[in-house]
Amino acid sequence: MLKRINWRPIFKCFAWMICLAGLVVLMSFVDGKKKKLVCTNVKILIPGADNFIEREEVDAILKQSQGSLIGQNLAGINLQRIEKNIIANPYIAYATVYADMNGVIQIEIKQRQPILRVINSAGQDYYIDSNGLKMPVSPNFTANVLAANGDIMEHFSGKVDTLITKLAVDLYKVAAYVKRDTLWDAQIEQLYVNNARDIELIPRVGNHRIVLGTADSLETKMRNLLAFYKKAIPKVGWNRYKTINIKYINQVVCEKNKIDSLTGEVIKDRVTDTARQSRKVVDSVVRVQIVTDIQGEGNSKKEKVKKDTRNKN
């Protein structure tokens, strides 16, 4: 009779019961020890190079929340409330708060990562972070990020908030794209929104403006610009053109700089960041259209035909 009994599932069930009982005993032991533990130290970890928030500010949040933690019984400290109060800070993306068996409260904080600083048409100054959320500027730290100004209507309430207008979303997309690419991150230093609500890229190298338009087909537009930089700029120089328009995805349209008739040098358009907001430049310029396929030699011929036609007229 005993030989017919399958003992394997019985032993397995018995083993699980022993493990469960052991776990209950261990949990009760830990809970009992925790009730006797007091906070011996508070360790705050804030990784990253940005310093929007300092340890002293976190200490102030802790004291305001539950007073001085060191010396308090761990069972009487509300770690969830501490975590919630820390996350309420506009410069903190998230925080993790827990206590170890040595009585040390560990606080790990991740700061928000701004990728764009915006000055809207009303003069409000704020950041847009890597998640596309508006956040205030800090009196403690200035992030080294792209700046955007001009005809920007996106309002800022002073608190962390989502983007409302399509233009602001486009600015965020452009800033995120530039930050991801080492070449454009090194070349593009500012975004500007002109009176036609087109986004312009202001480069570090070259006395020209890049008219992007919107963030639609962004990768295609930037690929066209890169092809233009590689094929055309080495032949004509960085200061040949005043504007490079890439808003149309099937072509690159350029506007030449004016040339001084006496010296033969380019008359540079010197504008400050403030002046860019009210830029109105009227020039008699030669317009040159350069098709996206810049692989052949046909570009210079097209330019010559346009000039000859203009002279005949």
Disulfide bonds with the S-S distance in Angstrom:
none
